[in-house]
């Protein structure tokens, strides 16, 4: 393994994907957050609260200005995890080249770390929900992601182990993948029923909420896809998995 090349392309792919995520959010997500904040602000003013619109505007400008940098850091952190998983699972992933293999893995991680948790705890704009329950809501969401992520990892290792045992028995391939998928569905179905619902009621337009959720899913989907394409393309070109051969004299 060419360690430095592996680290470079892994972190670079995360930085590219994260930066793209931040730029897309500026266009498709932030305007929806502004609308939600405006609704909540107007309600607070109608209730007699003292709101400083200039201070709020400056705070939102600061948030938007730092979002691209924060998204790049977010991308780098996730790409480190993605790169490690890719190294250990590359030979077991379907695909004729590393770009296709990386795209398969990003699809799996998108489902396990975003889509499945979102079915239980769909995203809402930051202005929606009580500030008193924010830590409780975050702990539920992070806990659900942890169960999904670690379950996926454990079952992937099980699949890889079974695949290695039956490498000369192609007829067993469907059976190999069916067992981990079924176990994952059982685990996450149980978690879905056992985890409590979101404690906050939605008090703004569901049209705005659903548009926000679709926009968020779109940007996260682009994030994972771009990470897989970037890392896989550089992997095919630079081949960090190949060890250098020392010519004999």
N, C-alpha and C positions, 0 to 999 in steps of 0.2 A: 504494500500500500504506500503510495506517495502521499505522505501525511500532509505536507504543506499545501500541495495542490488540492487535496480533499478539503482542507479547512478553508482555503481561499474560495473555491467554487461554491461551497456550502454557504458561507457567510455572504458572498456576493449575490447569490440567488435570493437569499432572504432579504438583503437590502433592496434589491431591485423590486421584488414583490411587495415589500412593505411600503416603499416609496410610491409605487403605483396605487396601492390601496389608499394611501393618504390623499393622493391627487384625485382619485375617483370619488372619495368621500366628500371632498370639497365641492364637487359638482352635484352629486346625486343624494347625499345624506345630510349634509350640513343645512341646506335650505329647509328641509323637513324638520330638523331640530329647531331652527329659528322659528318656524311656525308654531311648534308645540310650546316653546318658551314664551312666545308672544301671547298665546291663549292663556297660559298659566299666570303670566304677569298681569294681564288685564283683569283676570279674576281676583288676583291679590289686591290690585288697586281698587276694584269695586268693593272689596271687603274692608277697605280702609287702611290697608298696609302702605307704608311709605317706601316706595321703590324709586331708586335713582337710575333713570334710563341711561344716563351717560356712563355711569360706572358699569352697568350691565353690558353696554355696548363694548366698552373697553375690554371687559373680561372675555366676551365672546371673540373679539378680535385676537386676543392673546391665545385663546383655545385653538382657533383655526390656524393661527400662525405656527403653533407648535405641533399641530397634528401630523404633518408630513414627517417631521423628525421622529415623533413618537411612534408613528406607524413603521418607519424604517427600523427602529430599535425592536419593535414587536416582531417584525419580519425576521430579523437576524436571530432573535431568541427562538422562534419556532423553526427556523431553518436548521439550527443546530440539532434540535430533536429530530427533524425530518432526515437530515444527513446521516445521523447515527442509525436510525431505523432502516434507511435505504441500504447502507453498507451491509447490514446483517440479513436483509431480506431480498437483496437484489437477485440472487440466483433462483429464488423461489417465485418471483413475480413474473406474470405472463408478459409477453412483449418481445418483439424481434430486435429491439435496440433499447438502450438505456433511457432514452427520452420517453418511449412508450411505457417502460417499467416505472419510471418516476411519475408519469401521469396516473398510472393505476394506483400507486401508493398515495399520491396527493388526493385522489378521489376517495380512497378509504379513510384518510385522515380528515378530510372535509366532512364526511358522513359521521365519523365517530366523535370528532371534537367540536363540530358546529351543528350539523343538521339534526342529529338525534337529540342533543340537549335543547335545541331550539323548539323541537316539538313539545317538550315539557314546559320550558320557560322561554316563550317567544320574546324577542327583544322589544323594548319600548323606548321612545325618546327619553333622554335624561330628565326632562321636566315632568315626566309622568311618574307618579308614585310618591309615597310619603318619605321624606328624609329620615324619619325615625326607623324605617324598616330597611334602609338601603344595605346595611351590613348583613342583615338576615337574608335578604334576597340574594346578595352576592354569594353568601356561603352555600345556599341551596344550589345555585347555578354552578359554582365551582365544584361542589361535591358531586353533582350529576355528571359534569365533564370528567372528573377524576374516575368515576366508576366506568364510564364509557371508554375512556382512554386506556386505563389499565386492563379492563376486560378485553379490549381489542388486542392489546399487546400480548397478553397471556395466551389468548386463543390463536394468535398468529404464530407464536412459538410452538404451540401444540400442532398447528397445521404444518409448519416447517419440519417438525420432527417426524410426523407421520408421512410426509411427502418423501423424506429421506429414506425411510424404511421401505417404502413402496416405489422406489425410483424405477425399478424394472417392471412395474405392474401398472401400465397406463390406465387400465380399467378401474383402478382404485382412485383416480384423481377426483372424480365427482364426489365420491364418498368422503374423501379427505376434506374437501372444502365445505361439504354440507354439514358436517358435525360442528365445526367451529361457528358457522353462521347460525345454526339452530341454537347453540348454547348462548351466543351473544344475544339473540332475540329473547330468549328466556330471561337472561340476566337483566337486560334493559327494560323488558316488559314488567318485571317484578319491581325494578327501581321506579319506573313510571307510576306504578300503583302505590308504592310505599312513600315516596317523597310527597310532602305537602304542596298544595297549589300556591301560586303567587298570592300573597296576602292583600295586595293593593288592587282596588277596583280602578278600571279605566274610566276616566271622566271626560275625555275629549273624543272627537270624532274618530270612529273606527276606520273610516276611509283614510285618514291621515296615518293612523297606526299601521294599517295594512300596507300602505305605500312605503312607510318607513321600513317595515320588516322585509318587504320585497327588495327594496333598494339595498338594505344591509346584506341580504343573502347574495345579491348580485355582486357586490363589491368583495365580499369574502370569497365567493366562488372564483372571481378573477384573480384574487390574491393567491389561492392555492394552485390554480392552473398555471399562472405565470411562474410560480416557484418551481413546479414540476418541469415545465418546458425549459426554463433557464438551467436548472441543475442537470437535467437529463442531457441537454444539448452539449453543455460543457463537459459532461462526463464522457459522452461519446467521442468528443474531440480530444480531450486531454488524457483520458483513460487512467485515472488515479489508482484504480485497482490493480494495475499491472506493476509488477516489481521490475526494477532495472536489472538487466543481466550483465554480469561482469565477464567480459571476453577473456578467454584463456590465452595465455602467452605461449 
